[in-house]
Amino acid sequence: MNSLNIKQLLDDLISQAMRHAGIDEPIAQIRQSQKPEFGHYQANGMMAAAKKAGSAPRMLAQRVVDMLDGHSEFDFEIAGPGFINIRLTAQFIERNMTDFQLHESPATRADTRTVVIDYSAPNLAKEMHIGHLRSTVIGDTAARVLEFCNHRVVRANHVGDWGAQFGSLLAYLDQITVPGEEISSKLVDLEKFYQSASKLFRVDQNFAAKAREYVVKLQRKDSRCHKLWEKFIAISLDHCQTVYHKLNISLTQADVKAESAYNDDLPVIVEQLQGRGLLTESDGAQCVFLDEFKGQNERPLPAIVRKSDGGYPYLATDLAAARYRSQIINADEVLYFVGASQQLHLRQVFAVASAAGFTKPQQIFRHLPFGLILKADGKPFKTRDGADVKLIDVLDEATRRAFTLINEKNSSMPEQQQLAVAEVVGIGAIKYAELSKNRTTDYIFDWDSMLSFEGNTAPYLQYAYTRIRSLFRKRPTQENSPVNRMTLTEDQEILLAIRVLQFTEAIDAYLEDYQANILCQYLYELASSFMKFYEHCPVLSEAQDIQDSRLHLAKVTAHILQTGLSLLGIQTVEQM
Ligand code: ARG
């Protein structure tokens, strides 16, 4: 893929001109602008620089533009209080389109970083539900994009296999076991056991006490408990892999580093906190009190690392995980795709880990929170009786609904093919609906809009891709032939070419805050620019040079659409 980043290029160019114009530490502040026309850029750094140098912004802008005189690939124009508007010339666009290398590395940064991505991480012993969709899908996109940019990515599926819920489950099974009888190890039964156990835990104090004992027993590796537990975990993890496979998520069993994997580290963590003088006993529990955490009425808020019954809470495991990621994996960056409700928890983890020296100051630990998925009425997504909606059911429904649509659209397609297309479209629609929203806010799950063939949806992008592919079915020999020279004359093709050349910029913009909606918006605009081009500019009936040029433009567009969608974990088909 091409590594051209127009924004970066202009930044370097203008900064250099500013330096020549006498500015010491120039910041060009380039941004894409829709005005006066789409595909323009603007440099906004003159105001601040002029203020610092005590000169007039427009005059400084003029000096900068004078320095750039003779640059034939861009047009510069001073506007407003001292902006510089920048227009890409046809020459620039044509040259870069001709040079566009489909398979060049996209690395936008020279340095390769090791990035741990903590995502998905369901609690085991019950089926994955709709609430797991967000972390799983947006985390997987981060993993794919960072890998695409040549970073070393370590996927970390920090599944919950160790906490209170297992104590309840074991205590419950103990209660219902008839000696000599095998306990069912089917996931559906496990789910039922789990529900009964959690209910008992809430209403029956004796049971709750027993459940807590079982957590400690498990954590101390009592052999009977451990065997039973291992069995549940294996079943649950198999189920997760089934869901990941259906959802085209790149996590494998090898990426699972469960809470239990840190069990032996937990006493060490507490010991080291003690050694650093960070521990305080409070009501029998071992706690870390840091000044920055205050509860109600400014009361100090503890981070509990060992409970009074000797069990270790969620936080202790996360401290061990942070230490492992820092010291063993040697991460430059650790990204936690975890719901917004765990913000305080993760802030405490990062702060305590840092205070204890488990992590190094130059390592970035970052929580990337997200909101909830809601129903059309704005209420949380639950079944009528208040239970969680199973993720696998939602995925199957997506495929079913997509099948109906494909069947209506293209009934002459062989049924087997329709089914395959429906899977790609249905799953793509769900993922795209997720990714095209702002990560940090709640969103409404709406079948009709996500499966629409119009608007900013996966089906629309997938369809645009098939339009291009059908062009090449008519001209198969053109697929691999390089273009010698691009000739772009019509507005629609120029705009499409500009969009194509902005791909790296879209990736970089995504990486700033892992907001996939930026990437979605880019792909959507690319696809709609293509559709406009396709309506307005004939391809196969044109003279050879125009035809070559337009086919090349179409080919590169298809390639970016497909690559971009694959970064979102969404597949394409040749026909739909
Ligand atoms: N299992 C947790 C839950 O379902 C999410 C884990 C997130 N990752 C972490 N390192 N705490 O709430």
Boltz pocket constraint, residues with backbone or C-beta under 6 A from the ligand:
constraints:
  - pocket:
      binder: B
      contacts: [[A, 118], [A, 120], [A, 121], [A, 122], [A, 123], [A, 158], [A, 159], [A, 160], [A, 318], [A, 321], [A, 336], [A, 337], [A, 338]]
      max_distance: 6.0
